[in-house]
């Protein structure tokens, strides 16, 4: 069935719009990293100042690391089919979500920060409808958050225990058929904690995690291509919103605007 453009709800005018210009940073995969099409996530280790990029789709695809200026550092085996990657600030390590519903794991790294061993955290099969769902880490509450269509599902990051759910605002002009529902983002900004990519309009919607209300949106002065963003290829880390260009095989990072 053909998709139609979403109607504009009367509450949309009340949602604050931030504007971003050109990318502040680009992370380009090396030419010899050919496996995979979609990026399963991007994480930033603030102590090591290293980015970790993961491709989704196969355990043979690698983890690629970059320094905080975008320079390639290393390519290492992922050793698992990944759906989501994050920095756990409580434990100071890089963690991942395993496909399909195989729980979470973390990487041991060498002195340069390159992953070399994957160790399990839990093996529970979470009650998530989409096996491709990529969780985000809530660094303030030590929780993992999945997006289930228009619901946020929250789990304890230690033992995987289900905690609660929050339904996202339906008054704003959000057609969740057009939202990237595999890959939410976490900003850590009060009342704008959750970031979702509207893959049709190519704008980022911001939600209050406590009540699910849409509180803002980020629009691009130069509209990015909408190719490949309905699933995967979106992340938020190191105070930037990231879009993965599946053609050029690069992450483009846009600085989060100063909060109003």
HUPE-V326322 format. One record per run of one state. SS is the DSSP state (h for helix, s for strand, l for the rest). FROM is the first residue (numbers start at 0). LEN is the number of residues. If there is no record, write none. Layout:
BEGIN
ss=SS from=FROM len=LEN
ss=SS from=FROM len=LEN
END
This chain:
BEGIN
ss=l from=0 len=9
ss=h from=9 len=5
ss=l from=14 len=1
ss=s from=15 len=5
ss=l from=20 len=4
ss=s from=24 len=4
ss=l from=28 len=10
ss=s from=38 len=7
ss=l from=45 len=4
ss=s from=49 len=6
ss=l from=55 len=6
ss=s from=61 len=6
ss=l from=67 len=4
ss=s from=71 len=6
ss=l from=77 len=4
ss=s from=81 len=7
ss=l from=88 len=4
ss=s from=92 len=6
ss=l from=98 len=5
ss=s from=103 len=6
ss=l from=109 len=5
ss=s from=114 len=6
ss=l from=120 len=13
ss=s from=133 len=1
ss=l from=134 len=1
ss=s from=135 len=3
ss=l from=138 len=4
ss=s from=142 len=6
ss=l from=148 len=2
ss=s from=150 len=6
ss=l from=156 len=5
ss=s from=161 len=6
ss=l from=167 len=11
ss=s from=178 len=1
ss=l from=179 len=3
ss=s from=182 len=1
ss=l from=183 len=1
ss=s from=184 len=2
ss=l from=186 len=7
ss=s from=193 len=5
ss=l from=198 len=4
ss=s from=202 len=5
ss=l from=207 len=6
ss=s from=213 len=7
ss=l from=220 len=13
ss=s from=233 len=4
ss=l from=237 len=2
ss=s from=239 len=6
ss=l from=245 len=4
ss=s from=249 len=6
ss=l from=255 len=5
END
